[in-house]
């Protein structure tokens, strides 16, 4: 793939998107970063002067203008609203469903070659909070709509397992636990037997790069499950974090119930990832140590 081609990136100021942006610029792609006018730029402040980066403050209904001005060949959609910060249904729907549908439609009308979508391993029947349920529902609805409408644009779905790493949102599990362990407080937990496929954010970001590099070889629709291909229990992860932090916190296992319809074991099916030559390189212990170092500093 010609590295001079232009990528339209959503969510580039966020946790995953900022790493994707960094990798794209390192590989000399031109990136149109579509962001909200009030987005916090702390994750990408060192990239703002890069000559290959164009920042566009997004306005609803102005998608045509973006394509007319910049003619992106590919969209990478990492923008996500989890509903964890009191966002209403309209805000969640806009980020996870309405925005990508408009971009896909406008892209179809303007010669878009490919759409790379960020999906989640969460399922709609998992007992989440109202906001998080809306997040999962809208993400899955976008995927169904994109498939049903057959836009004619090659579509790649990256289904992410339990991503973690430096500069994550502070209301996510691992940052919360690191903060609480550092304080030495007693922590009430479930029995901790539920297992997740913990995958380091830089490994995840690299998957998007490899999709672009192998794009011409891929089918009209492809899905890649992005994880290490093996799971680890919450109890094991907490023990690693506690040991690394030398925390005196008491872990009160069983103090909290499992969520309704709790998913007890999730891990990526990684066979299809051979098409793009991707596998997770960062071991869990190493990734957690790097994450702790970030929060310690």
TORKOL-4160 file (C-alpha; in steps of 0.2 Angstrom, whole numbers, padded with zeros to 4 digits, m for minus):
297
<pt num="1" X="0000" Y="0000" Z="0000"/>
<pt num="2" X="0006" Y="0017" Z="m0004"/>
<pt num="3" X="0010" Y="0026" Z="0012"/>
<pt num="4" X="0006" Y="0043" Z="0004"/>
<pt num="5" X="m0013" Y="0039" Z="0004"/>
<pt num="6" X="m0024" Y="0048" Z="0017"/>
<pt num="7" X="m0032" Y="0041" Z="0032"/>
<pt num="8" X="m0047" Y="0049" Z="0041"/>
<pt num="9" X="m0046" Y="0044" Z="0059"/>
<pt num="10" X="m0059" Y="0046" Z="0072"/>
<pt num="11" X="m0056" Y="0045" Z="0091"/>
<pt num="12" X="m0038" Y="0050" Z="0088"/>
<pt num="13" X="m0037" Y="0060" Z="0105"/>
<pt num="14" X="m0043" Y="0044" Z="0114"/>
<pt num="15" X="m0034" Y="0030" Z="0122"/>
<pt num="16" X="m0033" Y="0018" Z="0107"/>
<pt num="17" X="m0034" Y="0031" Z="0094"/>
<pt num="18" X="m0019" Y="0041" Z="0100"/>
<pt num="19" X="m0008" Y="0026" Z="0098"/>
<pt num="20" X="m0015" Y="0022" Z="0081"/>
<pt num="21" X="m0012" Y="0040" Z="0076"/>
<pt num="22" X="0006" Y="0039" Z="0083"/>
<pt num="23" X="0009" Y="0023" Z="0072"/>
<pt num="24" X="0001" Y="0031" Z="0057"/>
<pt num="25" X="0012" Y="0046" Z="0057"/>
<pt num="26" X="0028" Y="0036" Z="0061"/>
<pt num="27" X="0024" Y="0026" Z="0045"/>
<pt num="28" X="0022" Y="0043" Z="0035"/>
<pt num="29" X="0003" Y="0041" Z="0032"/>
<pt num="30" X="m0006" Y="0058" Z="0030"/>
<pt num="31" X="m0019" Y="0058" Z="0044"/>
<pt num="32" X="m0035" Y="0068" Z="0045"/>
<pt num="33" X="m0039" Y="0068" Z="0063"/>
<pt num="34" X="m0058" Y="0071" Z="0066"/>
<pt num="35" X="m0061" Y="0077" Z="0083"/>
<pt num="36" X="m0073" Y="0087" Z="0094"/>
<pt num="37" X="m0069" Y="0105" Z="0097"/>
<pt num="38" X="m0067" Y="0102" Z="0116"/>
<pt num="39" X="m0057" Y="0086" Z="0115"/>
<pt num="40" X="m0042" Y="0085" Z="0127"/>
<pt num="41" X="m0026" Y="0084" Z="0117"/>
<pt num="42" X="m0014" Y="0078" Z="0131"/>
<pt num="43" X="m0011" Y="0061" Z="0123"/>
<pt num="44" X="m0005" Y="0069" Z="0107"/>
<pt num="45" X="0002" Y="0086" Z="0111"/>
<pt num="46" X="0019" Y="0080" Z="0105"/>
<pt num="47" X="0012" Y="0076" Z="0088"/>
<pt num="48" X="0002" Y="0092" Z="0084"/>
<pt num="49" X="0016" Y="0100" Z="0074"/>
<pt num="50" X="0018" Y="0084" Z="0062"/>
<pt num="51" X="0017" Y="0090" Z="0044"/>
<pt num="52" X="0007" Y="0074" Z="0040"/>
<pt num="53" X="m0007" Y="0078" Z="0053"/>
<pt num="54" X="m0022" Y="0088" Z="0048"/>
<pt num="55" X="m0034" Y="0092" Z="0063"/>
<pt num="56" X="m0052" Y="0095" Z="0059"/>
<pt num="57" X="m0065" Y="0100" Z="0072"/>
<pt num="58" X="m0080" Y="0090" Z="0068"/>
<pt num="59" X="m0097" Y="0097" Z="0065"/>
<pt num="60" X="m0112" Y="0085" Z="0062"/>
<pt num="61" X="m0118" Y="0086" Z="0044"/>
<pt num="62" X="m0101" Y="0092" Z="0037"/>
<pt num="63" X="m0094" Y="0075" Z="0032"/>
<pt num="64" X="m0095" Y="0080" Z="0014"/>
<pt num="65" X="m0084" Y="0095" Z="0017"/>
<pt num="66" X="m0071" Y="0084" Z="0025"/>
<pt num="67" X="m0071" Y="0073" Z="0010"/>
<pt num="68" X="m0071" Y="0087" Z="m0003"/>
<pt num="69" X="m0056" Y="0095" Z="0006"/>
<pt num="70" X="m0045" Y="0080" Z="0010"/>
<pt num="71" X="m0051" Y="0065" Z="m0001"/>
<pt num="72" X="m0047" Y="0051" Z="0012"/>
<pt num="73" X="m0045" Y="0034" Z="0005"/>
<pt num="74" X="m0048" Y="0025" Z="0021"/>
<pt num="75" X="m0057" Y="0028" Z="0037"/>
<pt num="76" X="m0051" Y="0021" Z="0054"/>
<pt num="77" X="m0065" Y="0023" Z="0067"/>
<pt num="78" X="m0059" Y="0022" Z="0084"/>
<pt num="79" X="m0071" Y="0035" Z="0092"/>
<pt num="80" X="m0081" Y="0027" Z="0106"/>
<pt num="81" X="m0093" Y="0033" Z="0119"/>
<pt num="82" X="m0094" Y="0021" Z="0134"/>
<pt num="83" X="m0108" Y="0030" Z="0143"/>
<pt num="84" X="m0098" Y="0029" Z="0159"/>
<pt num="85" X="m0097" Y="0048" Z="0161"/>
<pt num="86" X="m0116" Y="0052" Z="0162"/>
<pt num="87" X="m0118" Y="0054" Z="0143"/>
<pt num="88" X="m0136" Y="0053" Z="0137"/>
<pt num="89" X="m0142" Y="0041" Z="0124"/>
<pt num="90" X="m0141" Y="0054" Z="0110"/>
<pt num="91" X="m0122" Y="0056" Z="0114"/>
<pt num="92" X="m0119" Y="0038" Z="0114"/>
<pt num="93" X="m0129" Y="0034" Z="0098"/>
<pt num="94" X="m0120" Y="0049" Z="0089"/>
<pt num="95" X="m0102" Y="0042" Z="0093"/>
<pt num="96" X="m0105" Y="0024" Z="0090"/>
<pt num="97" X="m0119" Y="0023" Z="0077"/>
<pt num="98" X="m0124" Y="0039" Z="0068"/>
<pt num="99" X="m0107" Y="0046" Z="0065"/>
<pt num="100" X="m0099" Y="0030" Z="0057"/>
<pt num="101" X="m0115" Y="0027" Z="0047"/>
<pt num="102" X="m0114" Y="0045" Z="0040"/>
<pt num="103" X="m0095" Y="0043" Z="0036"/>
<pt num="104" X="m0098" Y="0026" Z="0028"/>
<pt num="105" X="m0111" Y="0033" Z="0017"/>
<pt num="106" X="m0102" Y="0049" Z="0012"/>
<pt num="107" X="m0086" Y="0038" Z="0009"/>
<pt num="108" X="m0096" Y="0027" Z="m0003"/>
<pt num="109" X="m0101" Y="0042" Z="m0013"/>
<pt num="110" X="m0083" Y="0049" Z="m0013"/>
<pt num="111" X="m0073" Y="0034" Z="m0018"/>
<pt num="112" X="m0068" Y="0027" Z="m0001"/>
<pt num="113" X="m0058" Y="0011" Z="m0002"/>
<pt num="114" X="m0060" Y="0004" Z="0015"/>
<pt num="115" X="m0067" Y="0006" Z="0032"/>
<pt num="116" X="m0058" Y="m0001" Z="0048"/>
<pt num="117" X="m0070" Y="m0002" Z="0062"/>
<pt num="118" X="m0067" Y="m0005" Z="0081"/>
<pt num="119" X="m0078" Y="m0017" Z="0089"/>
<pt num="120" X="m0079" Y="m0025" Z="0106"/>
<pt num="121" X="m0080" Y="m0043" Z="0114"/>
<pt num="122" X="m0094" Y="m0037" Z="0125"/>
<pt num="123" X="m0111" Y="m0044" Z="0121"/>
<pt num="124" X="m0128" Y="m0036" Z="0122"/>
<pt num="125" X="m0135" Y="m0048" Z="0135"/>
<pt num="126" X="m0121" Y="m0044" Z="0148"/>
<pt num="127" X="m0127" Y="m0036" Z="0163"/>
<pt num="128" X="m0119" Y="m0019" Z="0161"/>
<pt num="129" X="m0125" Y="m0002" Z="0167"/>
<pt num="130" X="m0137" Y="0007" Z="0157"/>
<pt num="131" X="m0124" Y="0018" Z="0148"/>
<pt num="132" X="m0113" Y="0003" Z="0145"/>
<pt num="133" X="m0127" Y="m0007" Z="0138"/>
<pt num="134" X="m0131" Y="0007" Z="0126"/>
<pt num="135" X="m0113" Y="0008" Z="0121"/>
<pt num="136" X="m0113" Y="m0011" Z="0116"/>
<pt num="137" X="m0130" Y="m0010" Z="0108"/>
<pt num="138" X="m0125" Y="0005" Z="0097"/>
<pt num="139" X="m0108" Y="m0003" Z="0092"/>
<pt num="140" X="m0117" Y="m0019" Z="0087"/>
<pt num="141" X="m0131" Y="m0010" Z="0078"/>
<pt num="142" X="m0118" Y="m0001" Z="0068"/>
<pt num="143" X="m0110" Y="m0017" Z="0063"/>
<pt num="144" X="m0126" Y="m0025" Z="0058"/>
<pt num="145" X="m0132" Y="m0009" Z="0048"/>
<pt num="146" X="m0115" Y="m0008" Z="0039"/>
<pt num="147" X="m0116" Y="m0026" Z="0034"/>
<pt num="148" X="m0135" Y="m0025" Z="0029"/>
<pt num="149" X="m0133" Y="m0010" Z="0018"/>
<pt num="150" X="m0118" Y="m0017" Z="0008"/>
<pt num="151" X="m0110" Y="0000" Z="0005"/>
<pt num="152" X="m0098" Y="m0007" Z="m0008"/>
<pt num="153" X="m0084" Y="m0001" Z="0003"/>
<pt num="154" X="m0072" Y="m0015" Z="0009"/>
<pt num="155" X="m0075" Y="m0017" Z="0028"/>
<pt num="156" X="m0064" Y="m0023" Z="0041"/>
<pt num="157" X="m0070" Y="m0026" Z="0059"/>
<pt num="158" X="m0057" Y="m0027" Z="0073"/>
<pt num="159" X="m0065" Y="m0035" Z="0088"/>
<pt num="160" X="m0055" Y="m0031" Z="0103"/>
<pt num="161" X="m0053" Y="m0041" Z="0119"/>
<pt num="162" X="m0049" Y="m0033" Z="0136"/>
<pt num="163" X="m0037" Y="m0019" Z="0130"/>
<pt num="164" X="m0026" Y="m0010" Z="0143"/>
<pt num="165" X="m0010" Y="0001" Z="0144"/>
<pt num="166" X="m0003" Y="0018" Z="0148"/>
<pt num="167" X="m0015" Y="0034" Z="0147"/>
<pt num="168" X="m0031" Y="0023" Z="0148"/>
<pt num="169" X="m0047" Y="0032" Z="0153"/>
<pt num="170" X="m0046" Y="0033" Z="0172"/>
<pt num="171" X="m0063" Y="0025" Z="0174"/>
<pt num="172" X="m0057" Y="0008" Z="0167"/>
<pt num="173" X="m0054" Y="m0007" Z="0177"/>
<pt num="174" X="m0035" Y="m0007" Z="0178"/>
<pt num="175" X="m0032" Y="0011" Z="0181"/>
<pt num="176" X="m0045" Y="0011" Z="0195"/>
<pt num="177" X="m0037" Y="m0004" Z="0203"/>
<pt num="178" X="m0019" Y="0003" Z="0201"/>
<pt num="179" X="m0025" Y="0019" Z="0210"/>
<pt num="180" X="m0034" Y="0009" Z="0224"/>
<pt num="181" X="m0020" Y="m0002" Z="0226"/>
<pt num="182" X="m0008" Y="0012" Z="0228"/>
<pt num="183" X="m0019" Y="0020" Z="0241"/>
<pt num="184" X="m0018" Y="0004" Z="0251"/>
<pt num="185" X="m0037" Y="0003" Z="0254"/>
<pt num="186" X="m0047" Y="m0013" Z="0256"/>
<pt num="187" X="m0054" Y="m0018" Z="0239"/>
<pt num="188" X="m0071" Y="m0027" Z="0238"/>
<pt num="189" X="m0071" Y="m0038" Z="0223"/>
<pt num="190" X="m0081" Y="m0053" Z="0215"/>
<pt num="191" X="m0074" Y="m0070" Z="0217"/>
<pt num="192" X="m0062" Y="m0065" Z="0202"/>
<pt num="193" X="m0064" Y="m0081" Z="0192"/>
<pt num="194" X="m0070" Y="m0072" Z="0177"/>
<pt num="195" X="m0057" Y="m0073" Z="0163"/>
<pt num="196" X="m0052" Y="m0060" Z="0150"/>
<pt num="197" X="m0040" Y="m0059" Z="0136"/>
<pt num="198" X="m0029" Y="m0044" Z="0141"/>
<pt num="199" X="m0021" Y="m0036" Z="0126"/>
<pt num="200" X="m0008" Y="m0022" Z="0127"/>
<pt num="201" X="m0014" Y="m0006" Z="0118"/>
<pt num="202" X="0002" Y="m0004" Z="0107"/>
<pt num="203" X="m0001" Y="m0022" Z="0100"/>
<pt num="204" X="m0019" Y="m0017" Z="0096"/>
<pt num="205" X="m0014" Y="m0001" Z="0087"/>
<pt num="206" X="m0002" Y="m0011" Z="0077"/>
<pt num="207" X="m0016" Y="m0022" Z="0071"/>
<pt num="208" X="m0023" Y="m0007" Z="0062"/>
<pt num="209" X="m0007" Y="m0004" Z="0053"/>
<pt num="210" X="m0005" Y="m0022" Z="0047"/>
<pt num="211" X="m0023" Y="m0021" Z="0041"/>
<pt num="212" X="m0018" Y="m0006" Z="0030"/>
<pt num="213" X="m0002" Y="m0015" Z="0024"/>
<pt num="214" X="m0012" Y="m0030" Z="0018"/>
<pt num="215" X="m0028" Y="m0022" Z="0013"/>
<pt num="216" X="m0027" Y="m0026" Z="m0005"/>
<pt num="217" X="m0026" Y="m0045" Z="0000"/>
<pt num="218" X="m0042" Y="m0045" Z="0011"/>
<pt num="219" X="m0059" Y="m0050" Z="0006"/>
<pt num="220" X="m0074" Y="m0038" Z="0005"/>
<pt num="221" X="m0078" Y="m0041" Z="0023"/>
<pt num="222" X="m0065" Y="m0047" Z="0036"/>
<pt num="223" X="m0065" Y="m0049" Z="0055"/>
<pt num="224" X="m0050" Y="m0050" Z="0066"/>
<pt num="225" X="m0051" Y="m0054" Z="0084"/>
<pt num="226" X="m0038" Y="m0044" Z="0093"/>
<pt num="227" X="m0031" Y="m0053" Z="0108"/>
<pt num="228" X="m0018" Y="m0064" Z="0114"/>
<pt num="229" X="m0028" Y="m0079" Z="0111"/>
<pt num="230" X="m0028" Y="m0085" Z="0129"/>
<pt num="231" X="m0037" Y="m0078" Z="0145"/>
<pt num="232" X="m0032" Y="m0074" Z="0162"/>
<pt num="233" X="m0043" Y="m0072" Z="0178"/>
<pt num="234" X="m0046" Y="m0056" Z="0186"/>
<pt num="235" X="m0039" Y="m0064" Z="0202"/>
<pt num="236" X="m0023" Y="m0067" Z="0193"/>
<pt num="237" X="m0022" Y="m0050" Z="0186"/>
<pt num="238" X="m0025" Y="m0042" Z="0203"/>
<pt num="239" X="m0012" Y="m0052" Z="0211"/>
<pt num="240" X="0001" Y="m0047" Z="0198"/>
<pt num="241" X="m0004" Y="m0028" Z="0201"/>
<pt num="242" X="m0003" Y="m0030" Z="0220"/>
<pt num="243" X="0014" Y="m0038" Z="0219"/>
<pt num="244" X="0021" Y="m0025" Z="0207"/>
<pt num="245" X="0015" Y="m0011" Z="0217"/>
<pt num="246" X="0020" Y="m0019" Z="0234"/>
<pt num="247" X="0002" Y="m0014" Z="0239"/>
<pt num="248" X="m0004" Y="m0017" Z="0257"/>
<pt num="249" X="m0022" Y="m0017" Z="0251"/>
<pt num="250" X="m0033" Y="m0032" Z="0257"/>
<pt num="251" X="m0042" Y="m0040" Z="0242"/>
<pt num="252" X="m0059" Y="m0045" Z="0248"/>
<pt num="253" X="m0064" Y="m0058" Z="0236"/>
<pt num="254" X="m0082" Y="m0062" Z="0235"/>
<pt num="255" X="m0088" Y="m0046" Z="0243"/>
<pt num="256" X="m0097" Y="m0041" Z="0227"/>
<pt num="257" X="m0108" Y="m0052" Z="0216"/>
<pt num="258" X="m0105" Y="m0056" Z="0198"/>
<pt num="259" X="m0114" Y="m0046" Z="0185"/>
<pt num="260" X="m0130" Y="m0053" Z="0178"/>
<pt num="261" X="m0126" Y="m0065" Z="0163"/>
<pt num="262" X="m0107" Y="m0062" Z="0167"/>
<pt num="263" X="m0096" Y="m0068" Z="0153"/>
<pt num="264" X="m0084" Y="m0080" Z="0163"/>
<pt num="265" X="m0071" Y="m0083" Z="0149"/>
<pt num="266" X="m0067" Y="m0073" Z="0134"/>
<pt num="267" X="m0052" Y="m0074" Z="0122"/>
<pt num="268" X="m0049" Y="m0070" Z="0104"/>
<pt num="269" X="m0050" Y="m0083" Z="0090"/>
<pt num="270" X="m0034" Y="m0078" Z="0082"/>
<pt num="271" X="m0032" Y="m0090" Z="0067"/>
<pt num="272" X="m0038" Y="m0077" Z="0054"/>
<pt num="273" X="m0025" Y="m0065" Z="0060"/>
<pt num="274" X="m0012" Y="m0074" Z="0050"/>
<pt num="275" X="m0019" Y="m0065" Z="0035"/>
<pt num="276" X="m0011" Y="m0049" Z="0041"/>
<pt num="277" X="0003" Y="m0057" Z="0051"/>
<pt num="278" X="m0003" Y="m0050" Z="0068"/>
<pt num="279" X="0000" Y="m0057" Z="0085"/>
<pt num="280" X="0001" Y="m0050" Z="0102"/>
<pt num="281" X="0019" Y="m0047" Z="0106"/>
<pt num="282" X="0018" Y="m0040" Z="0124"/>
<pt num="283" X="0017" Y="m0052" Z="0138"/>
<pt num="284" X="0004" Y="m0049" Z="0151"/>
<pt num="285" X="0017" Y="m0046" Z="0165"/>
<pt num="286" X="0027" Y="m0034" Z="0155"/>
<pt num="287" X="0012" Y="m0024" Z="0149"/>
<pt num="288" X="0005" Y="m0022" Z="0167"/>
<pt num="289" X="0023" Y="m0017" Z="0172"/>
<pt num="290" X="0023" Y="m0003" Z="0158"/>
<pt num="291" X="0006" Y="0002" Z="0163"/>
<pt num="292" X="0011" Y="0004" Z="0182"/>
<pt num="293" X="0026" Y="0014" Z="0177"/>
<pt num="294" X="0015" Y="0026" Z="0167"/>
<pt num="295" X="0004" Y="0029" Z="0182"/>
<pt num="296" X="0019" Y="0030" Z="0194"/>
<pt num="297" X="0026" Y="0044" Z="0184"/>
